[in-house]
Amino acid sequence: QVQLVESGGGLVQAGGSLRLSCAASGRTFSRYAMGWFRQAPGKEREFVAVTKWSGESTYYADSVKGRFTISIDNAKNTVYLQMNSLKPEDTAVYYCAAGSWGETIYKYAYWGQGTQVTVSS
């Protein structure tokens, strides 16, 4: 079993930055790829970024490439999502997930509770 707890969401003006954190625990969490997804009201949950605990590979959705950075702190068992140059369309609940490498939600078996990010114009 893997437990994931997100934090760091909030309200920010367009052009601003936020850093989300996802603390992982459980006996086998390091076996999984770690992804960030987001879900805006009335929309499906969509892929944002994914990385491996080794940090050797990362992959981003086109909509966030160049603005968001996913990273790992192995000592703290924490995955981060640094979000810069935020836009109102980035407003969503952001979820951390653990699973197989990929962009679809079905590849991820474990999910956090989500953290709200609101970007005002």
Salt bridges, closest charged atoms under 4 A:
GLU46 OE2 - ARG38 NE 2.59
ASP62 OD1 - LYS65 NZ 3.09
ASP90 OD1 - ARG38 NH1 2.88
ASP90 OD2 - ARG67 NH1 2.77
